[in-house]
């Protein structure tokens, strides 16, 4: 055995390799991204890895491999499950041959997401077993159990690490053991074709399997009861880690149930836990899934046990937990004064830093170009945004993102607004990776229905928000191959878009004129702004303020670049932040900003 300091996602990735995974597909999304990247790094020659164009595609590719007996892993964040839910719901009825684990990383907080979804609800809705690791160490071995259960019952399995498990670091004992899964191959059988009659029959099997899996989970080594007393505490997933830490400072006898498999609920184990208890506190992120199951059991068996948690407001109903939150709740539940927290050095308060586009980010120039074009044409417009770095375009002074719903929705929301307000121009912003993810159907819909909208595609040659992963437009794959770049321009023309133009957003005059031509076009028009993300290009110059600066601060007030600030009524540029994009120099009314090599 070797002990390695690993991020939770690295532990999961190495655990999947250890478990004999053959095919790994996913779409980058924090907090899940590093799982696939870890497998790509350590995969050897017998594991296939890909960033798929979206989560639906990833799941379908993995399903095909699982039909043939491959062990497959699909990675995504919780909102990605929404995209993948269509094929996953049907796949549950069809079943699989090789073990298939669908890793869905939930984001309590949320820290980097537009929703606080609890994937355990989807597990109940879809009749899917779900594993909920409490630590990186546990996740390393647990994913192997997930593959084994999947094959035992021929069903996909959900694996639900949350942000605190995904991004925590721990000393994990690893070994060189590796299960070698032999792919038997696809065998033709009518069962692989979904029909209503087959779905009905399989629904009955699914229900029967859930009861069996509940029994399996009741004897799982990842679930256990410890301690004794009239009061009980349940910790599910990462929340159990907080419970363990909090109880180290509390001496009151208490019975504790650790849960790592919340669905199908391990009824037999939970009933054993409830025996002899007067009251139970349930600690879980995000929703009262375990709490509701315990209430169900108490009602079913007429157990006089009071269940407290989120439904009784004993625990916060939203957000992620911490040691402090859990320790306070447990102390109150046990009737104890809360133990003093360890003394820490008081640090000075950090200055507030609102989210902002990076200095030199080409998206800033793209937004500014569109704003200036609309000023010149005198048109009123609504700016529909999308998911990515460019969502930050909603902040002042740019103020160029009026809506943001989900991946790809900027284009289609613009179409709906145009129907409601035909006299107002609708301009949609979308990134290059997001265009391939779910933007293309919206484009086709706009062309087919002859909608008068302008789409601005922000092509910075990478999937920037989640860590610069490749996509179909970059010409690289996670297998290390160089593939044919998919031309966004050719895709648009193939979809029948009548007006397609390209421009460099950092050439302000050209960019403004290109946008003016696009918004004056009646029907669907698209501008592709091409300029690489500053994180994938090396700057070779920076800007400086000349003596001729008049202190008007137009450069600061209009683009809000974090490299610029005002000192004594003069503008100054931090050379350590400046990337020499030269946008500020193009808007200075007295040409007081120039470049240095």
Secondary structure, 3 states (H helix, E strand, C coil): CEEEEEEHHHHHHHHHHHCCCCEEEECCCCCCHHHHHHHHHHCCCCCEEEECCCHHHHHHHHHHHHHCCCCEEEEEEHHHHHHHHHHHHHHHHHCCCCCEEEEEEECCCCCCCCCCCCHHHHHHHHCCEEECCCCHHHHHHHHHHHHHHHHHHCCCEEECCEHHHHHCEEEEEECCCCCCCCCCCCCCCHHHCCCHHHHHHHHHHHHHHHHHHHHHHHCCCCCEEECCCCEEEEEECHHHHHHHHHHCCCCCCCEEEEECCCECCCHHHHHHHHCCCCEEEEECCCCCHHHHHHHHHHHHHCCCCEEECCCCCCCCCCCCCCHHHHHHHHHHHCCCCCCCCCCCCCCCCCCCCCCCCCCCCHHHHHHHHHHHHHHHHCCCEEEECCCCHHHHHHCCCCCCCCECCCCCHHHHHHHHHHHHCCCCEEEEEEEHHHHHHHHHHHHHHHHHCCCCCEEEEEECCCECCCCCECCCCCCECCCCCECCCCCHHHHHHHCCCCEEEEECCCCHHHHHHHHHHHHCCCCCEEEEEECCCCCCCCCCCEEEECCCCCCCCHHHHHHCCCCEEEECCEEEECCCCCCCCCHHHHHCCCCCEEEEC
